[in-house]
Amino acid sequence: MINLKNLNIILTGATGVIGNSILNKLVSSGSNVIASGTNEIKLKKIQEKYRNVNTLKFDISDHAGIETFVDNCNKILSNKIDILINNAGITNDNLSIRMKEEEWKKVIDINLSSTFFMTKSVIKKMLKLKNGKIINITSVVGHTGNIGQANYAASKAGLIAMSKSLALEYGKKKYQGKLRITRFYSFRND
């Protein structure tokens, strides 16, 4: 396993089940973490449980605010973001013939578009340092599909392809191979 001690990490979607599990592992590994999410009550509980974790309320669907959010994180982390974990995501399940346009767009916007804009903003910081890792949390549903989750499956399949494309763009020799972009599959136990 990678030594995460003293690495500066931004974790989106920290208030959810998967995010909380990731946060627990990062804290136990000695990482410096900024945990973000939209649920103030859960963020407050994180702050109480982990005194050394910075929490920032932020809705990643606010694309116009992403640059400011990343700049704030960068300042808190002494201008060195080592890892971005794009974990924030939503589901809004419905059978395809009943799915409203807004249900489709919201899932694609948060799970795919917002992840792209977060990544784009953080990559700029990492390129200056010629170092960094970006981990995009996806789902096996991005490969298999699932009943009532056409929007979710499409967003996660898009995230897989986007991660591969970004890895090709920024894993080139001119970046000294130190910028890594990967994806990690989460599995739901239903």
C-alpha positions in Angstrom: 0.0 0.0 0.0 1.1 3.6 -0.6 2.4 5.5 2.4 -0.2 8.2 2.9 1.4 9.7 6.0 1.6 13.5 5.8 0.1 13.6 2.3 -2.3 16.5 1.6 -5.6 15.1 0.3 -8.9 16.6 -0.8 -11.8 14.2 -0.4 -15.2 15.2 -1.9 -18.3 13.4 -0.8 -16.9 12.8 2.6 -20.2 12.7 4.3 -21.6 9.6 2.5 -21.0 6.0 3.4 -18.1 5.4 1.0 -16.6 8.8 1.7 -16.7 8.2 5.4 -15.0 4.9 4.9 -12.3 6.5 2.8 -11.9 9.3 5.3 -11.4 6.8 8.1 -8.6 5.1 6.2 -6.9 8.4 5.3 -7.0 9.6 8.9 -5.6 6.3 10.3 -2.8 6.5 7.7 -1.8 10.0 9.0 -2.9 12.0 6.0 -3.7 15.7 6.1 -7.3 15.7 4.8 -9.8 18.3 3.7 -13.2 16.6 3.8 -16.0 18.2 1.8 -19.6 17.6 1.4 -23.0 19.4 1.4 -24.4 18.1 4.7 -23.4 20.5 7.5 -24.5 18.2 10.3 -22.4 15.3 9.0 -19.4 17.7 8.4 -19.7 18.9 12.0 -19.7 15.2 13.2 -16.6 14.6 11.1 -14.9 17.6 12.7 -15.8 16.4 16.2 -14.6 12.8 15.5 -11.4 13.8 13.7 -10.0 17.0 15.2 -7.1 17.1 12.7 -9.4 17.0 9.6 -10.4 20.3 7.9 -14.0 20.3 6.8 -15.4 22.6 4.1 -19.0 22.7 3.0 -19.1 22.8 -0.8 -21.5 21.7 -3.4 -19.5 20.5 -6.4 -22.4 21.2 -8.7 -21.5 24.8 -8.2 -19.1 24.8 -11.2 -18.5 28.5 -10.9 -17.2 28.1 -7.4 -14.9 25.2 -8.0 -11.8 27.3 -8.7 -12.3 29.3 -5.5 -12.9 26.1 -3.5 -9.7 24.5 -4.8 -7.8 27.7 -4.2 -9.0 27.7 -0.5 -8.0 24.0 -0.2 -4.6 24.8 -1.7 -4.0 27.5 0.9 -5.1 25.3 3.8 -2.7 22.6 2.5 0.3 25.0 2.2 0.1 25.2 -1.6 0.6 21.4 -2.1 -2.3 19.1 -3.0 -0.9 15.6 -3.3 -4.1 13.7 -3.9 -7.6 14.6 -5.0 -10.2 11.9 -4.4 -13.4 12.6 -6.4 -15.9 10.6 -4.5 -19.0 12.9 -4.5 -21.9 11.5 -6.4 -25.6 10.9 -6.4 -28.2 8.5 -7.7 -31.7 9.5 -8.9 -33.1 6.1 -10.0 -36.1 5.7 -12.3 -37.0 3.5 -15.2 -35.9 5.1 -18.4 -39.3 5.7 -19.8 -40.3 7.5 -16.6 -37.0 9.4 -16.1 -37.5 13.1 -16.3 -34.9 15.3 -18.1 -33.9 16.9 -14.8 -33.2 13.5 -13.2 -30.9 12.6 -16.1 -29.1 16.0 -16.1 -28.6 16.2 -12.3 -26.9 12.8 -12.1 -24.7 13.5 -15.1 -23.9 17.0 -13.9 -22.8 16.0 -10.4 -21.2 12.6 -11.1 -19.4 13.4 -14.4 -19.3 17.2 -15.1 -18.5 18.3 -11.6 -15.8 15.6 -11.3 -14.2 16.9 -14.5 -14.2 20.5 -13.4 -12.7 19.6 -10.0 -10.0 17.6 -11.7 -9.3 20.3 -14.2 -8.8 22.8 -11.4 -6.6 20.6 -9.3 -4.5 19.4 -12.3 -3.3 23.0 -12.7 -1.9 23.0 -9.2 -0.4 19.5 -9.6 1.3 20.4 -12.9 3.1 23.3 -11.3 4.5 20.8 -8.7 5.0 18.1 -11.3 3.4 15.7 -8.9 0.0 14.5 -7.8 -2.6 11.8 -7.9 -6.3 12.0 -8.8 -8.6 9.1 -7.9 -12.1 9.0 -9.3 -14.5 6.8 -7.5 -16.7 5.0 -10.0 -18.9 2.0 -9.9 -19.2 -1.5 -11.4 -22.5 -0.2 -12.7 -20.5 1.9 -15.2 -19.6 -1.5 -16.8 -22.6 -3.6 -16.2 -25.6 -1.2 -16.2 -28.5 -1.6 -13.8 -32.2 -1.5 -13.9 -33.5 2.0 -13.2 -30.1 3.6 -13.3 -29.5 4.6 -16.9 -28.4 8.0 -15.8 -26.1 6.7 -13.0 -24.6 4.0 -15.3 -23.9 6.5 -18.0 -22.3 8.9 -15.5 -20.0 6.2 -14.1 -19.1 4.8 -17.6 -18.3 8.4 -18.7 -16.1 8.8 -15.5 -14.2 5.6 -16.4 -13.5 6.8 -20.0 -12.7 10.3 -18.8 -10.2 9.0 -16.3 -8.5 6.9 -19.0 -8.3 10.0 -21.3 -6.9 12.2 -18.6 -4.4 9.6 -17.6 -3.2 9.5 -21.3 -3.0 13.3 -21.4 -1.1 13.8 -18.2 0.8 10.6 -17.9 3.1 11.7 -20.7 6.8 11.9 -20.4 6.9 15.7 -20.4 5.1 15.5 -17.0 7.8 13.1 -15.8 5.2 10.4 -15.2 4.5 11.8 -11.7 0.9 12.9 -12.3 -1.4 9.8 -12.0 -5.1 9.7 -12.7 -6.9 6.5 -12.0 -10.3 5.2 -11.1 -11.5 2.9 -8.3 -14.6 0.9 -8.4 -17.0 0.9 -5.5 -19.4 -1.9 -4.9 -22.8 -1.5 -3.2 -24.1 -4.2 -0.9 -27.8 -4.2 -1.5 
